[in-house]
Amino acid sequence: MNKTKYSNISVKKRTYADLRKLAKEILPGRTPLSISKTVDVLVNEKLQEKVSSLKTLEELGYQTETTGFTPPRNIINWVEKNSDNKKGDKNDR
């Protein structure tokens, strides 16, 4: 297996059983997908939903990151003021 292209995940047995059911339902009447392909399909569907919901928000006139949303100045000031490394956690150092 090419370790630069693939990773392994562990899931609960119940989740694995659910994935097996979904593998049969994604392409009904055909050979069930592999568990890894089922995960791929589900993740891609979720990401597409996210992109679609952002487009819907943009169409409604809401600002999003993709349309160049800039937070209000008071929020920017607060983040700048509170982002000092004086009190940062060990990962900030």
N, C-alpha and C positions, 0 to 999 in steps of 0.2 A: 504494500500500500504506500502511496506517495504521501509522506507526512507533511509536505508543504501545501497539499491541497485538501487534506481531510483531518478532522478531529473526531473524537469519540465523545458521546454523552451517556450519562446514566439516568434512567428514569425509574420511577416507581413501577412495580408490576402492574398496578391498575392502569397507569398511564400507557404502558406498553400494550396492554390489552385494548385500550381505547384506540391507540394508533393502529393496531391490527384491524379493528372494525372500520376505521376511517380509510385505511388502505384499500379496502374492498369497495367502499362507497364513492371514492373520488372518480373512478372510471368504471361505473357499473357494467357488468356483463363482460368484462375483460379480466385479464390476469391482475390480481391485486398488486399494487405498488409495493416496493420494498419499504421498510420502516424509514430508512434514511431519505428516500424520495418523498415519502409522505410528509416527513418533517419539512423538507425543502418546499413542497407545495404549500403547506400551511403557513410557513413563515413568509413566503412570497405573497400569498393572499393577504395576510395581515399588513404587510408593508404597503401593498397596493391600496388597501382600505385607508391607511394613514395618508397616503399621497392624495387619494380622492377626497378625503375629508378636508385636507388643507386647501385643495382647489375650490371646494365648496365654500369654505370660509372666505377665500379670496374673492370669489364671485359675489359673495354677499357684502363685500366691501371691507371686511376685516383685514387688518394688517397682520402679516405673518412673517416669519424669517425669510421666506422666499420672496416676499414683496418688499423687503428692506425695512422691516419693522425696527424702530428705534424706541427703546423704553424711555419713559419720562425722565427728565433731568434729575428729579429728586431720588429716583430709584438708582440711577447711575451714581449719584453722589453717595448714597448709602452704601452701595457695593464697594466703591472706591475707599470709603472711610473704614469699612469693616473688613477689608481684605488684607490688612497689614499682617505680616508674618509674625508679629509679636506674639499673637495668641493662636497662631495656626497649629494644626495638628502635626504629628510627626511626619506625615506624608508630604507636607508642604515644604519641608526643609531639604 
